[in-house]
């Protein structure tokens, strides 16, 4: 039994796949966070610009 566990522990054939999965998950997570931050700020900018344009009353 210990020999089987030792063989499993020493086998590194899937280590690169695990690394890629972790890196991909981190990139997707950071992209999602960045999207929501940019979305909130751009909505605030649109509201401010719309208010400034509506306040001009030049039409």
N, CA, C and O atoms as a Tripos MOL2 file, in Angstrom:
@<TRIPOS>MOLECULE
protein
  236   235    59     0     0
PROTEIN
NO_CHARGES

@<TRIPOS>ATOM
      1 N           0.8220   -1.1950    0.0000 N.3       1 UNK1
      2 CA          0.0000    0.0000    0.0000 C.3       1 UNK1
      3 C           0.8700    1.2640    0.0000 C.2       1 UNK1
      4 O           0.5980    2.2240   -0.7220 O.2       1 UNK1
      5 N           1.9170    1.2390    0.8250 N.am      2 UNK2
      6 CA          2.7980    2.4030    0.8820 C.3       2 UNK2
      7 C           3.5420    2.6160   -0.4310 C.2       2 UNK2
      8 O           3.8120    3.7520   -0.8210 O.2       2 UNK2
      9 N           3.8700    1.5240   -1.1090 N.am      3 UNK3
     10 CA          4.5450    1.6320   -2.4020 C.3       3 UNK3
     11 C           3.6290    2.3140   -3.4240 C.2       3 UNK3
     12 O           4.0910    3.1300   -4.2210 O.2       3 UNK3
     13 N           2.3380    1.9860   -3.4040 N.am      4 UNK4
     14 CA          1.3750    2.6030   -4.3170 C.3       4 UNK4
     15 C           1.2500    4.1050   -4.0380 C.2       4 UNK4
     16 O           1.2260    4.9060   -4.9720 O.2       4 UNK4
     17 N           1.1710    4.4830   -2.7810 N.am      5 UNK5
     18 CA          1.0860    5.9030   -2.4240 C.3       5 UNK5
     19 C           2.3590    6.6540   -2.7920 C.2       5 UNK5
     20 O           2.3030    7.7990   -3.2390 O.2       5 UNK5
     21 N           3.5040    6.0090   -2.6030 N.am      6 UNK6
     22 CA          4.7680    6.6470   -2.9530 C.3       6 UNK6
     23 C           4.8670    6.8420   -4.4670 C.2       6 UNK6
     24 O           5.3300    7.8850   -4.9290 O.2       6 UNK6
     25 N           4.4360    5.8490   -5.2320 N.am      7 UNK7
     26 CA          4.4430    5.9640   -6.6900 C.3       7 UNK7
     27 C           3.5020    7.0850   -7.1480 C.2       7 UNK7
     28 O           3.8420    7.8560   -8.0450 O.2       7 UNK7
     29 N           2.3280    7.1720   -6.5350 N.am      8 UNK8
     30 CA          1.3740    8.2270   -6.8730 C.3       8 UNK8
     31 C           1.9380    9.6080   -6.5470 C.2       8 UNK8
     32 O           1.7810   10.5460   -7.3290 O.2       8 UNK8
     33 N           2.5840    9.7300   -5.4100 N.am      9 UNK9
     34 CA          3.1630   11.0090   -4.9910 C.3       9 UNK9
     35 C           4.2880   11.4560   -5.9210 C.2       9 UNK9
     36 O           4.4150   12.6440   -6.2150 O.2       9 UNK9
     37 N           5.0880   10.5270   -6.3750 N.am     10 UNK10
     38 CA          6.2440   10.8580   -7.2030 C.3      10 UNK10
     39 C           5.8990   11.0540   -8.6780 C.2      10 UNK10
     40 O           6.7270   11.5610   -9.4350 O.2      10 UNK10
     41 N           4.7060   10.6650   -9.0990 N.am     11 UNK11
     42 CA          4.3090   10.7940  -10.5040 C.3      11 UNK11
     43 C           3.9360   12.2510  -10.7740 C.2      11 UNK11
     44 O           3.0280   12.7850  -10.1370 O.2      11 UNK11
     45 N           4.6280   12.8960  -11.7120 N.am     12 UNK12
     46 CA          4.3890   14.3150  -12.0140 C.3      12 UNK12
     47 C           3.8620   14.5240  -13.4270 C.2      12 UNK12
     48 O           3.9960   15.6160  -13.9780 O.2      12 UNK12
     49 N           3.2720   13.5060  -14.0150 N.am     13 UNK13
     50 CA          2.8460   13.6090  -15.4150 C.3      13 UNK13
     51 C           1.7000   14.5920  -15.6060 C.2      13 UNK13
     52 O           1.5620   15.1390  -16.7000 O.2      13 UNK13
     53 N           0.8790   14.8410  -14.6040 N.am     14 UNK14
     54 CA         -0.2430   15.7630  -14.7570 C.3      14 UNK14
     55 C           0.0010   17.1220  -14.1360 C.2      14 UNK14
     56 O          -0.9200   17.9350  -14.0580 O.2      14 UNK14
     57 N           1.2160   17.3890  -13.6930 N.am     15 UNK15
     58 CA          1.5000   18.6390  -12.9880 C.3      15 UNK15
     59 C           1.3470   19.8520  -13.8990 C.2      15 UNK15
     60 O           0.8870   20.9030  -13.4520 O.2      15 UNK15
     61 N           1.7250   19.7250  -15.1620 N.am     16 UNK16
     62 CA          1.6210   20.8520  -16.0820 C.3      16 UNK16
     63 C           0.1590   21.1850  -16.3390 C.2      16 UNK16
     64 O          -0.2030   22.3570  -16.4480 O.2      16 UNK16
     65 N          -0.6810   20.1620  -16.4360 N.am     17 UNK17
     66 CA         -2.1110   20.3900  -16.6380 C.3      17 UNK17
     67 C          -2.7110   21.1330  -15.4580 C.2      17 UNK17
     68 O          -3.5110   22.0500  -15.6440 O.2      17 UNK17
     69 N          -2.3420   20.7530  -14.2630 N.am     18 UNK18
     70 CA         -2.8390   21.4340  -13.0620 C.3      18 UNK18
     71 C          -2.3760   22.8800  -13.0490 C.2      18 UNK18
     72 O          -3.1500   23.7700  -12.6970 O.2      18 UNK18
     73 N          -1.1410   23.1290  -13.4230 N.am     19 UNK19
     74 CA         -0.6310   24.5020  -13.4800 C.3      19 UNK19
     75 C          -1.4390   25.3420  -14.4560 C.2      19 UNK19
     76 O          -1.8130   26.4720  -14.1410 O.2      19 UNK19
     77 N          -1.7130   24.7990  -15.6410 N.am     20 UNK20
     78 CA         -2.4830   25.5500  -16.6360 C.3      20 UNK20
     79 C          -3.9050   25.8230  -16.1690 C.2      20 UNK20
     80 O          -4.4430   26.8980  -16.4330 O.2      20 UNK20
     81 N          -4.5140   24.8820  -15.4910 N.am     21 UNK21
     82 CA         -5.8710   25.0850  -14.9720 C.3      21 UNK21
     83 C          -5.8740   26.2020  -13.9330 C.2      21 UNK21
     84 O          -6.7680   27.0490  -13.9380 O.2      21 UNK21
     85 N          -4.8950   26.2120  -13.0520 N.am     22 UNK22
     86 CA         -4.8230   27.2480  -12.0140 C.3      22 UNK22
     87 C          -4.5430   28.6160  -12.6390 C.2      22 UNK22
     88 O          -5.1650   29.6060  -12.2510 O.2      22 UNK22
     89 N          -3.6270   28.6850  -13.5890 N.am     23 UNK23
     90 CA         -3.3140   29.9590  -14.2430 C.3      23 UNK23
     91 C          -4.5240   30.4790  -15.0130 C.2      23 UNK23
     92 O          -4.8270   31.6710  -14.9620 O.2      23 UNK23
     93 N          -5.2170   29.5890  -15.7280 N.am     24 UNK24
     94 CA         -6.3990   29.9980  -16.4830 C.3      24 UNK24
     95 C          -7.5050   30.4970  -15.5600 C.2      24 UNK24
     96 O          -8.1610   31.4940  -15.8620 O.2      24 UNK24
     97 N          -7.7160   29.8200  -14.4520 N.am     25 UNK25
     98 CA         -8.7290   30.2560  -13.4890 C.3      25 UNK25
     99 C          -8.3780   31.6180  -12.9040 C.2      25 UNK25
    100 O          -9.2650   32.4480  -12.7020 O.2      25 UNK25
    101 N          -7.1110   31.8580  -12.6330 N.am     26 UNK26
    102 CA         -6.6920   33.1560  -12.1000 C.3      26 UNK26
    103 C          -6.9120   34.2660  -13.1260 C.2      26 UNK26
    104 O          -7.3720   35.3520  -12.7720 O.2      26 UNK26
    105 N          -6.5900   34.0050  -14.3850 N.am     27 UNK27
    106 CA         -6.7820   35.0170  -15.4310 C.3      27 UNK27
    107 C          -8.2680   35.3240  -15.6180 C.2      27 UNK27
    108 O          -8.6460   36.4880  -15.7550 O.2      27 UNK27
    109 N          -9.1040   34.2990  -15.6250 N.am     28 UNK28
    110 CA        -10.5480   34.5080  -15.7710 C.3      28 UNK28
    111 C         -11.0990   35.2810  -14.5780 C.2      28 UNK28
    112 O         -11.9270   36.1750  -14.7510 O.2      28 UNK28
    113 N         -10.6550   34.9510  -13.3890 N.am     29 UNK29
    114 CA        -11.1160   35.6640  -12.1990 C.3      29 UNK29
    115 C         -10.7130   37.1270  -12.2000 C.2      29 UNK29
    116 O         -11.5190   37.9950  -11.8640 O.2      29 UNK29
    117 N          -9.4720   37.4080  -12.5730 N.am     30 UNK30
    118 CA         -9.0280   38.8030  -12.6310 C.3      30 UNK30
    119 C          -9.7460   39.5720  -13.7350 C.2      30 UNK30
    120 O         -10.0290   40.7600  -13.5830 O.2      30 UNK30
    121 N         -10.0360   38.9080  -14.8280 N.am     31 UNK31
    122 CA        -10.7670   39.5630  -15.9120 C.3      31 UNK31
    123 C         -12.1850   39.9180  -15.4760 C.2      31 UNK31
    124 O         -12.6800   40.9990  -15.7930 O.2      31 UNK31
    125 N         -12.8320   39.0230  -14.7600 N.am     32 UNK32
    126 CA        -14.1830   39.2940  -14.2780 C.3      32 UNK32
    127 C         -14.1930   40.4580  -13.2970 C.2      32 UNK32
    128 O         -15.0670   41.3220  -13.3720 O.2      32 UNK32
    129 N         -13.2410   40.4920  -12.3900 N.am     33 UNK33
    130 CA        -13.1610   41.5930  -11.4280 C.3      33 UNK33
    131 C         -12.9040   42.9110  -12.1510 C.2      33 UNK33
    132 O         -13.5310   43.9240  -11.8410 O.2      33 UNK33
    133 N         -11.9870   42.9000  -13.1090 N.am     34 UNK34
    134 CA        -11.6910   44.1110  -13.8640 C.3      34 UNK34
    135 C         -12.9080   44.5920  -14.6440 C.2      34 UNK34
    136 O         -13.1720   45.7930  -14.7060 O.2      34 UNK34
    137 N         -13.6500   43.6630  -15.2360 N.am     35 UNK35
    138 CA        -14.8440   44.0350  -15.9990 C.3      35 UNK35
    139 C         -15.8390   44.7620  -15.1110 C.2      35 UNK35
    140 O         -16.3740   45.7970  -15.5090 O.2      35 UNK35
    141 N         -16.0980   44.2430  -13.9130 N.am     36 UNK36
    142 CA        -17.0950   44.8700  -13.0450 C.3      36 UNK36
    143 C         -16.6270   46.2290  -12.5390 C.2      36 UNK36
    144 O         -17.4510   47.1290  -12.3740 O.2      36 UNK36
    145 N         -15.3410   46.4070  -12.2880 N.am     37 UNK37
    146 CA        -14.8190   47.7120  -11.8650 C.3      37 UNK37
    147 C         -14.9600   48.7230  -12.9920 C.2      37 UNK37
    148 O         -15.4050   49.8490  -12.7670 O.2      37 UNK37
    149 N         -14.5840   48.3300  -14.1960 N.am     38 UNK38
    150 CA        -14.6880   49.2320  -15.3440 C.3      38 UNK38
    151 C         -16.1460   49.5460  -15.6390 C.2      38 UNK38
    152 O         -16.4740   50.6830  -15.9780 O.2      38 UNK38
    153 N         -17.0340   48.5500  -15.5170 N.am     39 UNK39
    154 CA        -18.4550   48.7740  -15.7860 C.3      39 UNK39
    155 C         -19.0460   49.7990  -14.8150 C.2      39 UNK39
    156 O         -19.7790   50.6960  -15.2320 O.2      39 UNK39
    157 N         -18.7340   49.6720  -13.5300 N.am     40 UNK40
    158 CA        -19.2480   50.6090  -12.5360 C.3      40 UNK40
    159 C         -18.7510   52.0280  -12.8060 C.2      40 UNK40
    160 O         -19.5250   52.9830  -12.7450 O.2      40 UNK40
    161 N         -17.4640   52.1640  -13.1040 N.am     41 UNK41
    162 CA        -16.9150   53.4940  -13.3520 C.3      41 UNK41
    163 C         -17.4530   54.1020  -14.6400 C.2      41 UNK41
    164 O         -17.6920   55.3080  -14.6950 O.2      41 UNK41
    165 N         -17.6480   53.2980  -15.6710 N.am     42 UNK42
    166 CA        -18.1610   53.8460  -16.9210 C.3      42 UNK42
    167 C         -19.6320   54.2290  -16.7760 C.2      42 UNK42
    168 O         -20.0720   55.1960  -17.3980 O.2      42 UNK42
    169 N         -20.4010   53.5010  -15.9740 N.am     43 UNK43
    170 CA        -21.7900   53.9040  -15.7300 C.3      43 UNK43
    171 C         -21.8470   55.2360  -14.9850 C.2      43 UNK43
    172 O         -22.6940   56.0770  -15.2860 O.2      43 UNK43
    173 N         -20.9670   55.4310  -14.0320 N.am     44 UNK44
    174 CA        -20.9150   56.7000  -13.3130 C.3      44 UNK44
    175 C         -20.5160   57.8300  -14.2540 C.2      44 UNK44
    176 O         -21.0640   58.9280  -14.1550 O.2      44 UNK44
    177 N         -19.5800   57.5900  -15.1600 N.am     45 UNK45
    178 CA        -19.1620   58.5950  -16.1230 C.3      45 UNK45
    179 C         -20.2970   58.9480  -17.0800 C.2      45 UNK45
    180 O         -20.4980   60.1190  -17.4050 O.2      45 UNK45
    181 N         -21.0420   57.9330  -17.5330 N.am     46 UNK46
    182 CA        -22.1760   58.2020  -18.4290 C.3      46 UNK46
    183 C         -23.2440   59.0310  -17.7310 C.2      46 UNK46
    184 O         -23.8340   59.9250  -18.3380 O.2      46 UNK46
    185 N         -23.4930   58.7410  -16.4670 N.am     47 UNK47
    186 CA        -24.4800   59.5070  -15.7100 C.3      47 UNK47
    187 C         -24.0390   60.9580  -15.5500 C.2      47 UNK47
    188 O         -24.8480   61.8740  -15.7000 O.2      47 UNK47
    189 N         -22.7720   61.1690  -15.2480 N.am     48 UNK48
    190 CA        -22.2510   62.5260  -15.0950 C.3      48 UNK48
    191 C         -22.2840   63.2880  -16.4120 C.2      48 UNK48
    192 O         -22.6660   64.4580  -16.4470 O.2      48 UNK48
    193 N         -21.8910   62.6370  -17.4770 N.am     49 UNK49
    194 CA        -21.9010   63.2980  -18.7870 C.3      49 UNK49
    195 C         -23.3170   63.6090  -19.2170 C.2      49 UNK49
    196 O         -23.5710   64.6840  -19.7590 O.2      49 UNK49
    197 N         -24.2490   62.6920  -18.9880 N.am     50 UNK50
    198 CA        -25.6470   62.9420  -19.3340 C.3      50 UNK50
    199 C         -26.2250   64.0920  -18.5440 C.2      50 UNK50
    200 O         -26.9820   64.8960  -19.0890 O.2      50 UNK50
    201 N         -25.8850   64.1900  -17.2710 N.am     51 UNK51
    202 CA        -26.3560   65.2960  -16.4390 C.3      51 UNK51
    203 C         -25.7770   66.6260  -16.8920 C.2      51 UNK51
    204 O         -26.4760   67.6400  -16.8900 O.2      51 UNK51
    205 N         -24.5040   66.6320  -17.2810 N.am     52 UNK52
    206 CA        -23.8770   67.8700  -17.7460 C.3      52 UNK52
    207 C         -24.4790   68.3220  -19.0700 C.2      52 UNK52
    208 O         -24.6950   69.5160  -19.2790 O.2      52 UNK52
    209 N         -24.7470   67.3930  -19.9500 N.am     53 UNK53
    210 CA        -25.3490   67.7520  -21.2390 C.3      53 UNK53
    211 C         -26.7660   68.2390  -21.0510 C.2      53 UNK53
    212 O         -27.1720   69.2110  -21.6880 O.2      53 UNK53
    213 N         -27.5360   67.5840  -20.1850 N.am     54 UNK54
    214 CA        -28.9120   67.9980  -19.9350 C.3      54 UNK54
    215 C         -28.9640   69.3670  -19.2550 C.2      54 UNK54
    216 O         -29.9390   70.0990  -19.4230 O.2      54 UNK54
    217 N         -27.9340   69.7210  -18.4930 N.am     55 UNK55
    218 CA        -27.9380   70.9950  -17.7850 C.3      55 UNK55
    219 C         -27.6060   72.1680  -18.7040 C.2      55 UNK55
    220 O         -27.8380   73.3140  -18.3190 O.2      55 UNK55
    221 N         -27.0860   71.9340  -19.8730 N.am     56 UNK56
    222 CA        -26.7110   73.0150  -20.7890 C.3      56 UNK56
    223 C         -27.9230   73.7700  -21.3250 C.2      56 UNK56
    224 O         -27.8830   74.9960  -21.4260 O.2      56 UNK56
    225 N         -28.9770   73.0810  -21.6620 N.am     57 UNK57
    226 CA        -30.2180   73.7010  -22.1810 C.3      57 UNK57
    227 C         -29.9680   74.6250  -23.3590 C.2      57 UNK57
    228 O         -30.5600   75.7020  -23.4310 O.2      57 UNK57
    229 N         -29.1020   74.2280  -24.2820 N.am     58 UNK58
    230 CA        -28.8100   75.0400  -25.4570 C.3      58 UNK58
    231 C         -29.6990   74.6910  -26.6480 C.2      58 UNK58
    232 O         -29.5520   75.2890  -27.7140 O.2      58 UNK58
    233 N         -30.5770   73.7790  -26.4990 N.am     59 UNK59
    234 CA        -31.3620   73.3620  -27.6440 C.3      59 UNK59
    235 C         -32.6680   74.0190  -27.6690 C.2      59 UNK59
    236 O         -33.4630   73.7770  -28.5770 O.2      59 UNK59
@<TRIPOS>BOND
     1     1     2 1
     2     2     3 1
     3     3     4 2
     4     3     5 am
     5     5     6 1
     6     6     7 1
     7     7     8 2
     8     7     9 am
     9     9    10 1
    10    10    11 1
    11    11    12 2
    12    11    13 am
    13    13    14 1
    14    14    15 1
    15    15    16 2
    16    15    17 am
    17    17    18 1
    18    18    19 1
    19    19    20 2
    20    19    21 am
    21    21    22 1
    22    22    23 1
    23    23    24 2
    24    23    25 am
    25    25    26 1
    26    26    27 1
    27    27    28 2
    28    27    29 am
    29    29    30 1
    30    30    31 1
    31    31    32 2
    32    31    33 am
    33    33    34 1
    34    34    35 1
    35    35    36 2
    36    35    37 am
    37    37    38 1
    38    38    39 1
    39    39    40 2
    40    39    41 am
    41    41    42 1
    42    42    43 1
    43    43    44 2
    44    43    45 am
    45    45    46 1
    46    46    47 1
    47    47    48 2
    48    47    49 am
    49    49    50 1
    50    50    51 1
    51    51    52 2
    52    51    53 am
    53    53    54 1
    54    54    55 1
    55    55    56 2
    56    55    57 am
    57    57    58 1
    58    58    59 1
    59    59    60 2
    60    59    61 am
    61    61    62 1
    62    62    63 1
    63    63    64 2
    64    63    65 am
    65    65    66 1
    66    66    67 1
    67    67    68 2
    68    67    69 am
    69    69    70 1
    70    70    71 1
    71    71    72 2
    72    71    73 am
    73    73    74 1
    74    74    75 1
    75    75    76 2
    76    75    77 am
    77    77    78 1
    78    78    79 1
    79    79    80 2
    80    79    81 am
    81    81    82 1
    82    82    83 1
    83    83    84 2
    84    83    85 am
    85    85    86 1
    86    86    87 1
    87    87    88 2
    88    87    89 am
    89    89    90 1
    90    90    91 1
    91    91    92 2
    92    91    93 am
    93    93    94 1
    94    94    95 1
    95    95    96 2
    96    95    97 am
    97    97    98 1
    98    98    99 1
    99    99   100 2
   100    99   101 am
   101   101   102 1
   102   102   103 1
   103   103   104 2
   104   103   105 am
   105   105   106 1
   106   106   107 1
   107   107   108 2
   108   107   109 am
   109   109   110 1
   110   110   111 1
   111   111   112 2
   112   111   113 am
   113   113   114 1
   114   114   115 1
   115   115   116 2
   116   115   117 am
   117   117   118 1
   118   118   119 1
   119   119   120 2
   120   119   121 am
   121   121   122 1
   122   122   123 1
   123   123   124 2
   124   123   125 am
   125   125   126 1
   126   126   127 1
   127   127   128 2
   128   127   129 am
   129   129   130 1
   130   130   131 1
   131   131   132 2
   132   131   133 am
   133   133   134 1
   134   134   135 1
   135   135   136 2
   136   135   137 am
   137   137   138 1
   138   138   139 1
   139   139   140 2
   140   139   141 am
   141   141   142 1
   142   142   143 1
   143   143   144 2
   144   143   145 am
   145   145   146 1
   146   146   147 1
   147   147   148 2
   148   147   149 am
   149   149   150 1
   150   150   151 1
   151   151   152 2
   152   151   153 am
   153   153   154 1
   154   154   155 1
   155   155   156 2
   156   155   157 am
   157   157   158 1
   158   158   159 1
   159   159   160 2
   160   159   161 am
   161   161   162 1
   162   162   163 1
   163   163   164 2
   164   163   165 am
   165   165   166 1
   166   166   167 1
   167   167   168 2
   168   167   169 am
   169   169   170 1
   170   170   171 1
   171   171   172 2
   172   171   173 am
   173   173   174 1
   174   174   175 1
   175   175   176 2
   176   175   177 am
   177   177   178 1
   178   178   179 1
   179   179   180 2
   180   179   181 am
   181   181   182 1
   182   182   183 1
   183   183   184 2
   184   183   185 am
   185   185   186 1
   186   186   187 1
   187   187   188 2
   188   187   189 am
   189   189   190 1
   190   190   191 1
   191   191   192 2
   192   191   193 am
   193   193   194 1
   194   194   195 1
   195   195   196 2
   196   195   197 am
   197   197   198 1
   198   198   199 1
   199   199   200 2
   200   199   201 am
   201   201   202 1
   202   202   203 1
   203   203   204 2
   204   203   205 am
   205   205   206 1
   206   206   207 1
   207   207   208 2
   208   207   209 am
   209   209   210 1
   210   210   211 1
   211   211   212 2
   212   211   213 am
   213   213   214 1
   214   214   215 1
   215   215   216 2
   216   215   217 am
   217   217   218 1
   218   218   219 1
   219   219   220 2
   220   219   221 am
   221   221   222 1
   222   222   223 1
   223   223   224 2
   224   223   225 am
   225   225   226 1
   226   226   227 1
   227   227   228 2
   228   227   229 am
   229   229   230 1
   230   230   231 1
   231   231   232 2
   232   231   233 am
   233   233   234 1
   234   234   235 1
   235   235   236 2
@<TRIPOS>SUBSTRUCTURE
     1 UNK1         2 RESIDUE 1 A UNK
     2 UNK2         6 RESIDUE 1 A UNK
     3 UNK3        10 RESIDUE 1 A UNK
     4 UNK4        14 RESIDUE 1 A UNK
     5 UNK5        18 RESIDUE 1 A UNK
     6 UNK6        22 RESIDUE 1 A UNK
     7 UNK7        26 RESIDUE 1 A UNK
     8 UNK8        30 RESIDUE 1 A UNK
     9 UNK9        34 RESIDUE 1 A UNK
    10 UNK10       38 RESIDUE 1 A UNK
    11 UNK11       42 RESIDUE 1 A UNK
    12 UNK12       46 RESIDUE 1 A UNK
    13 UNK13       50 RESIDUE 1 A UNK
    14 UNK14       54 RESIDUE 1 A UNK
    15 UNK15       58 RESIDUE 1 A UNK
    16 UNK16       62 RESIDUE 1 A UNK
    17 UNK17       66 RESIDUE 1 A UNK
    18 UNK18       70 RESIDUE 1 A UNK
    19 UNK19       74 RESIDUE 1 A UNK
    20 UNK20       78 RESIDUE 1 A UNK
    21 UNK21       82 RESIDUE 1 A UNK
    22 UNK22       86 RESIDUE 1 A UNK
    23 UNK23       90 RESIDUE 1 A UNK
    24 UNK24       94 RESIDUE 1 A UNK
    25 UNK25       98 RESIDUE 1 A UNK
    26 UNK26      102 RESIDUE 1 A UNK
    27 UNK27      106 RESIDUE 1 A UNK
    28 UNK28      110 RESIDUE 1 A UNK
    29 UNK29      114 RESIDUE 1 A UNK
    30 UNK30      118 RESIDUE 1 A UNK
    31 UNK31      122 RESIDUE 1 A UNK
    32 UNK32      126 RESIDUE 1 A UNK
    33 UNK33      130 RESIDUE 1 A UNK
    34 UNK34      134 RESIDUE 1 A UNK
    35 UNK35      138 RESIDUE 1 A UNK
    36 UNK36      142 RESIDUE 1 A UNK
    37 UNK37      146 RESIDUE 1 A UNK
    38 UNK38      150 RESIDUE 1 A UNK
    39 UNK39      154 RESIDUE 1 A UNK
    40 UNK40      158 RESIDUE 1 A UNK
    41 UNK41      162 RESIDUE 1 A UNK
    42 UNK42      166 RESIDUE 1 A UNK
    43 UNK43      170 RESIDUE 1 A UNK
    44 UNK44      174 RESIDUE 1 A UNK
    45 UNK45      178 RESIDUE 1 A UNK
    46 UNK46      182 RESIDUE 1 A UNK
    47 UNK47      186 RESIDUE 1 A UNK
    48 UNK48      190 RESIDUE 1 A UNK
    49 UNK49      194 RESIDUE 1 A UNK
    50 UNK50      198 RESIDUE 1 A UNK
    51 UNK51      202 RESIDUE 1 A UNK
    52 UNK52      206 RESIDUE 1 A UNK
    53 UNK53      210 RESIDUE 1 A UNK
    54 UNK54      214 RESIDUE 1 A UNK
    55 UNK55      218 RESIDUE 1 A UNK
    56 UNK56      222 RESIDUE 1 A UNK
    57 UNK57      226 RESIDUE 1 A UNK
    58 UNK58      230 RESIDUE 1 A UNK
    59 UNK59      234 RESIDUE 1 A UNK
